[in-house]
Amino acid sequence: MKSINISTKITILILAVSLVAVAAISFFSYDYQLKTTQEKYTTVLNVLADNRAALLNTHLEKGTAAVKVLQVSDILKNGGAAPAADPMMAMMGMPDMPASTPDSSASGGAPTTLTLKDYLEQLKYSSDIDQIYITSTTGAIVAQTDTITAFIDPDGLTFTNAKSGIHYTKIILEKDRYFCYAAGSVTTNAGQQNLIIVKLSLDHAYKALKNYQGLGKTGEVLVAFGDSKNIYVASPLRKDTDTTQTIPPRPIATPAMKGFAAILAGHPLPDNGVDLAGRKTLQVGRKLAYGNYALIAMIDIDEAKGDSDALQKTFLYAGLCIVALATLFAMLFARSLTRPLYAMRNTLGLVSQGILPEASTEHNNDEFGQMGTKVDELVQTLRGNADFAKRIGEGKYDTAFKPASDNDILGMSLITMRQNLVENERQDKERNWIVRGVAEISEILRMHDSLDELGEDVIKFILNKIGAIQGAFYVVNDESQPALIELRSSFAYNRKKYLKAKFKFAEGLVGQAAAEKDTILRTEIPHDYVSVTSGILGDQRPSCILIVPLITNEEVYGVLEFAGFKRFDPAQVNFVKELSLILARTIFNIKVNERTRRLLAESQEMSNELKEKQEVLRQNAEEMQATQEELQRSNQKLEEQIEEVNRTQKRMQLLLENASEVITIYEEDESIRYISPSVETILGYGQKEMIGKSDIDKVHPDHRATFKDLFKRMKDHPDEKATVQYEYRAKDGSFIWIESTGTNFMTNPAIHGFILNSRDITERRRAEQEQRMRSKMQALSENSPDLITRLEGESISYINPVIEEYTGKKPVEFLNKKVKEADLDLTVLEGWLKVVEQVNSLNETVSTEMDFPSEKGARVMQVNAIPEFDEANKLESVLVVSHDITERKMIELEIQNKNKKITESINYAKRIQTAILPNNRVISRALPDSFILYKPRDVVSGDFPWFVQIKDDIFIAAVDCTGHGVPGALLSLIGYFLLNDIVRSRKITEPGKILDLLDEGVTTTLRQDEDSTTKDGMDIALCKINMAEGIVEYAGAHRPMYIMKNGAMEEVKGNKFPIGGGIYKNQTNFTNTRVELSKGDSIYFSSDGFPDQFGGPEGRKFGPKRTREIIERVHSLPMKEAEAIFDHEWEGWRGDQKQTDDVLLIGIKF
């Protein structure tokens, strides 16, 4: 692209825009036409899918209708015969059937009867279905209309699924006919459950599937069903060549089957799919209303596109013509645009060569003309910048110059360059000034070798150089401890000051500068820091202080301090910093020279003394010569002795390293001075980490007093050895047993300490402990009433004397014999060997029971086989302990027999109680939206619901008898029969009076009027309900009734005295409460077992408050859902707690 000229680029651009426009218009037109065609076919497919699905649903609905008719038919429920005027037949519009016998008309007008088969034939005829089958739940035929074949379950699920609803089987192809079955269940009046199976022909519906009008050449409508793995296309294909008369399974993963799988799973069907031949299609799907069937209407996408290819050619020819015209216009337009551009290119070409031409006067008024004007202005700006740069080069820095604008980068850069040149000239002057000052002070430094004189001349020179009024020269005295910074010289107003001062490092500003090794320049001076006194100026405080440390080789040798009335400029500060390094080195050299001179003087004095002593040494040398010869002989002997000592020491080292004891020498403060190398092999510690420390922290806390007492005994009795045993922590953290023998060698100058010889006795103590345990176990075993046997391998290594009681033989007759050779019953030997095998495989104790024939007769033994392991944790032997549990077994058997009898009695009582309780179906018919939550605590209950319906009046009660279980159940029988007698026989209907008579009956029956010691009775909540009038009458003993009326709760409290239980003070008649209720209102009452249940996180009662909260929450729900919530909340509160009492809760909604 870089090598293409602009006219060509403009032509290409216009051509590209034309191509894009033509392509876009063509694409959108083609796409619109394609979408329109596909939408047309999609609409057709939706109409056909709805039509075919409705037709199939109509056929399938016949099966559902026939099953439902049969489910409510009296002839089927009665077992096979009913009057011909059956209301179900009338409802279906069936014609009357003739009498079943020819002479029935002569029998005096008896009603005509209809057999089940005739009834099924009539239903088959009127419902337009193929066949009807009545079977048992196991498949046995009860009745059928098919005289040729019996029903065979096509998918193996019909008998199971038909019990819970109407089930449709898979579609079957047989002899070019498609059909399916619909099945449901019916319960006869005798309580027997049968199945109704209807055969439906799909031939008429499938004729519509073969009508391909509106589907073009490739469209078709398919019906399929499926299971968890396969899809079955159960309708004729448009191009089907298969004559096998089967419906083949096709995997769900097959692309063509994914659409059917999506519909059957309830998912939306994609618009595009694949047909059985693998071609892409447009598709629309429906799930049939009956059965697990899916329907898809589809057509090939290629056919749905229509005349799209011809339209593409038209768009191509039109586009070529447009492109050709666009190319012509682009070339003419590019030529008019590039003419002024060429002129600007020539001008810029001269500028690039450094030539600045004169401005052109011929420019157009368009954008390109404006660009030419700007190019001329650029040339003039460059000319001005060139003239300014030339004057700067000539050193004329004051030349006036103004940039073209604030954004003129070149002009601003030239101004910045002028400023930098001026600044560099100033810095060069300052640098030359500093260099001259350094050269001058170097001459001063060479003239002095004394710090005091040096300081005076240096301070005077620097004061004059930087214009300071006061200066001080400090030197570090490193011979004092700590090192001090001493004032050696000071000047003010060019006069020497005889001041004295010393500073520690970090003390004051001087000490701070020395400690931080950094320059301090301060303009804010503390009021009491320094003042300068002059006869002319008086006392004045300086306005600036400069403190510079003298540093070389990272060490401070002195400090310079200056004060002035004016702030020191950066050049003056840099000058002093430059001098600091030279002055530090000079101070260092002077100190070295002074130290050298001092050492030379001392050396001269020592040389004179040496000359005097040389004579003495010469005389001593002669004497030493003789002594040396004697010493050489002694050294020879000494070397031989040392060699022997070294050999002995090496032997001792080896002995100590491999010793079985740890030898430790303790100081008097009980810290370790020496410990032998064997400590590493025995305890795991190294010598270095033990020496110099006390090891009392490694002694087990339970034995530290014993360890300390060992040292006390050695101190109190130095001539006696002391021995103790204690636990000591090894390097790995485990504790081992140590036996230490201590000796006091404090009086021995070679040792002067306590020596402890320590050895590991862990294994010895374990062996001793095992021996003691074995002795104890031996004694226990010998005196144990249990039979104890130790089996090692397959031999008996021990058996206690109890064996003599069971066999009459001594233990010695069994010892060291093979188990199989022992003179014992084969049952016992096999039992022992079996438990030993179990111990060998599990490596843990095994318990079992076994029969043990003996001289005492047949006995039952509880056998515990206990594994015994050796030091390597391998099974060494098995200890078999046999405990005689014959007596316990006999007692357990007797208890089981008694429990069985008691359980049978309680279960019989439960059957009796269940028989008298009201039937839930009867209650549900009378009170459809109600529930009874009944939870007996035991098998039988002291709580029971009571229900009686007399005409429009419904009596229902929740009765809570004293106690629970069998006693409560006995009392419940009394209450049940008394209530029935009062309401049914004595015709008492007012709840308050009913309770008065019930109280009287219970008191009389239990003789509580004669014997006041019996307090048994019952609490009750009794309602009389008239659903037609919407009136509820209530009376209660200790039990309230909760009413939800118009969304608000009302509580009707019962009387505060029970039924029965004796005569109570202030007892009156029971109160009768009358309440009017409307639709949507509800009532709730219960026994005290519901609110009194303990549970929750704190073990408290469920409580009436929580009961009321649940009622307010669920009163708007159906009563079955409310019952489930009550049950869930109550069980959740109870948790793992035992049920406290019998529970009875009744809820009724109007």
PyMOL commands that set and color helices and strands:
alter all, ss='L'
color gray80, all
select helices_A, chain A and resi 6-71+74-77+87-92+104-106+116-127+158-161+203-209+255-264+301-304+308-352+367-393+409-446+451-466+508-516+570-657+679-682+687-690+696-698+701-716+762-783+803-807+811-813+819-821+826-842+886-916+920-926+965-985+991-1005+1104-1114+1119-1134
alter helices_A, ss='H'
color red, helices_A
select strands_A, chain A and resi 81-83+113-115+131-136+141-144+167-168+172-174+177-187+193-201+220-226+230-233+249-251+272-274+280-287+293-300+470-477+484-492+495-497+502-504+520-522+532-534+538-540+544-552+555-564+661-666+672-675+722-729+735-745+753-760+787-792+795-799+817-818+846-854+857-869+875-884+930-935+943-950+953-961+1017-1026+1031-1037+1041-1045+1048-1052+1059-1060+1073-1076+1082-1086+1094-1095+1100-1101+1143-1149
alter strands_A, ss='S'
color yellow, strands_A
deselect
rebuild
show_as cartoon
